[in-house]
Amino acid sequence: MEIEAKFRVTAADLRRVASLRLLAPYTLTPAPAPEQQLNTYYDTHDGRLTAARHGLRVRRIGPHTLVTLKGPAEVGPDAVHRRAEYEFAGADPSPATWAPGVARDLALALTGGVPLAPTVTITTERHILYASRSGTTVAEICLDQGIMRAGAHERPFTELEIELMPAGKRDDLTVLTAALRAHISLTPEPQSKLQQALALLAG
């Protein structure tokens, strides 16, 4: 289960947050280097995954690739997104090639086993700050800049996401969001990056 809060921010505000090392009761530790992500999303020719409010992504970070299947998001107050997520190492978006399991069965049921094709791509430079409380990492603060490409259209974006780690609590999202608002302006983003890119594709 993925639980995160998503916000639109400015590039200047991303830089401001990247310099923080303390945030209310949390210690912020930056990842050693930013992630350079290439995210390619797939669907059937008739958009079965989109119609079912699911997303299927292959993410490349350097030599590593991940396949992710995401379910419909429940979006609550302050743009907190909650959804089922299945993720594993791999580069083939075709569910028929996946290891047996819940993700494979679900994807085959949603697509009917028909071929998939790329729909949109999103390139992202992601800087990660690990938020720790009492020595335990409870959340990742992801500082994202990139470009959405959909058909002949493209659009730059800057976003901030706060994603709970297994040890994190819902209250951590609330406290971290309030603490960040003391430093920058946060505009709740109710749409996923995929939803935004698909809207761009639709013109």
C-alpha positions in Angstrom: 0.0 0.0 0.0 1.3 3.4 -1.0 0.4 6.4 1.1 1.7 9.8 0.1 0.9 13.5 0.0 1.5 15.3 -3.3 2.0 19.0 -3.8 2.8 21.4 -6.6 5.8 23.7 -5.7 8.2 26.0 -7.4 11.8 25.1 -8.3 13.0 27.7 -5.8 11.0 26.0 -3.1 12.5 22.6 -4.0 16.0 24.0 -3.5 15.0 25.6 -0.2 13.7 22.2 1.1 16.8 20.4 -0.2 18.9 22.5 2.1 16.9 21.6 5.3 18.4 19.1 7.8 15.9 19.6 10.6 12.1 19.9 10.2 10.0 20.1 13.5 10.8 16.8 15.3 12.4 15.2 12.2 15.9 14.9 11.1 16.3 15.1 7.3 19.1 13.0 5.6 19.7 13.5 1.9 20.2 10.5 -0.4 23.8 10.3 -1.7 22.8 11.3 -5.2 19.6 12.2 -7.1 17.7 9.6 -9.1 17.6 10.2 -12.8 14.3 8.4 -13.7 12.9 7.5 -17.1 9.3 6.4 -16.5 7.3 4.8 -19.4 3.6 4.0 -18.9 1.8 1.3 -20.8 -1.8 0.4 -21.7 -3.9 -1.6 -24.2 -4.9 0.0 -27.5 -8.4 0.6 -26.1 -7.2 2.0 -22.7 -8.4 -0.8 -20.4 -6.0 0.1 -17.6 -6.9 3.7 -17.7 -10.6 2.9 -17.7 -10.0 0.7 -14.6 -8.0 3.6 -13.0 -4.9 1.5 -12.9 -1.4 2.4 -14.0 1.4 0.2 -15.3 4.9 1.7 -15.4 8.5 0.6 -16.2 11.0 2.8 -14.4 14.6 2.9 -15.4 17.2 4.4 -13.0 20.6 3.9 -14.5 21.1 0.1 -15.1 18.2 -0.8 -12.9 14.5 -1.2 -14.0 11.3 -1.7 -11.9 7.9 -2.7 -13.0 5.0 -1.1 -11.0 1.3 -1.7 -11.1 -0.8 0.8 -9.2 -4.4 0.6 -8.3 -7.1 3.4 -8.1 -6.1 6.2 -5.7 -8.2 7.4 -2.8 -7.5 11.1 -2.5 -8.2 12.5 0.9 -7.7 15.9 2.6 -4.5 17.8 1.8 -3.9 15.6 -1.3 -3.1 12.4 0.6 -3.1 9.6 -2.0 -3.7 6.0 -0.8 -3.6 3.1 -3.3 -2.5 -0.5 -3.8 1.0 -0.8 -5.4 2.8 -3.9 -6.7 6.5 -3.4 -7.6 9.3 -5.7 -8.6 12.6 -5.7 -10.5 12.0 -6.2 -14.3 11.9 -4.4 -17.6 9.0 -6.2 -19.5 5.6 -4.6 -19.1 3.8 -7.7 -20.4 2.1 -9.4 -17.4 2.3 -12.8 -19.1 6.1 -12.6 -18.5 5.8 -11.8 -14.8 6.3 -14.3 -12.0 3.0 -15.9 -10.8 1.3 -13.8 -8.1 -1.3 -11.2 -7.3 0.2 -8.5 -9.6 0.3 -10.9 -12.6 -3.2 -12.2 -12.1 -4.6 -8.7 -11.6 -2.9 -7.2 -14.7 -3.9 -10.1 -16.9 -7.5 -9.8 -15.7 -7.5 -6.0 -16.4 -5.9 -6.2 -19.8 -7.4 -9.5 -21.0 -3.9 -10.5 -22.1 -3.9 -8.2 -25.1 -0.6 -6.5 -26.1 0.5 -3.3 -24.4 2.0 -0.2 -25.9 3.6 2.9 -24.4 1.3 5.8 -23.8 3.3 8.6 -22.1 6.8 9.1 -20.7 7.9 11.1 -17.7 11.6 11.9 -17.0 12.3 12.9 -13.5 15.2 14.1 -11.5 14.4 13.1 -7.9 16.2 14.3 -4.8 15.2 12.3 -1.7 15.3 13.4 1.9 14.8 10.7 4.5 12.8 12.0 7.4 13.6 10.3 10.8 12.0 10.6 14.2 13.8 9.2 17.2 16.2 7.4 14.9 13.6 5.7 12.8 13.0 6.6 9.2 9.3 7.3 8.8 9.0 9.1 5.4 10.7 10.0 2.2 10.4 13.6 1.0 10.8 13.4 -2.8 11.8 16.6 -4.6 10.8 16.1 -8.3 11.6 18.1 -11.4 11.1 16.8 -14.9 9.2 16.7 -18.2 6.0 14.9 -19.1 5.8 13.8 -22.8 2.6 12.7 -24.4 2.4 12.4 -28.1 3.5 15.7 -29.6 3.0 17.5 -26.3 5.3 18.0 -23.4 5.2 20.0 -20.1 7.7 20.6 -17.3 6.7 20.0 -13.7 8.0 20.5 -10.2 6.4 18.5 -7.4 7.0 17.5 -3.8 5.8 14.2 -2.4 5.9 12.9 1.2 5.7 9.1 1.1 5.3 7.1 4.3 7.8 4.4 5.0 6.6 1.2 6.8 7.4 2.7 10.2 5.6 5.9 9.4 2.1 6.9 10.7 -0.6 9.0 9.2 0.2 11.7 11.8 3.7 11.9 10.3 2.2 13.1 7.0 0.2 15.8 8.9 3.1 17.0 10.9 5.6 17.0 8.0 3.2 18.9 5.8 2.5 21.6 8.5 6.3 21.9 9.1 7.0 22.3 5.4 4.4 25.0 5.1 6.4 27.1 7.5 9.2 27.2 4.9 7.4 27.1 1.5 4.1 27.3 -0.3 2.4 23.9 -0.9 -0.5 23.5 -3.4 -2.2 20.2 -3.0 -2.0 18.0 -6.2 -5.0 15.7 -6.5 -3.8 14.0 -9.7 -1.0 11.5 -10.1 1.8 12.3 -12.6 0.2 9.7 -14.9 -3.2 11.4 -14.8 -1.6 14.7 -15.6 0.3 13.2 -18.5 -2.8 11.5 -19.9 -4.6 14.8 -19.8 -1.8 16.3 -21.7 -2.1 13.5 -24.3 -5.8 14.3 -24.6 -4.9 17.8 -25.5 
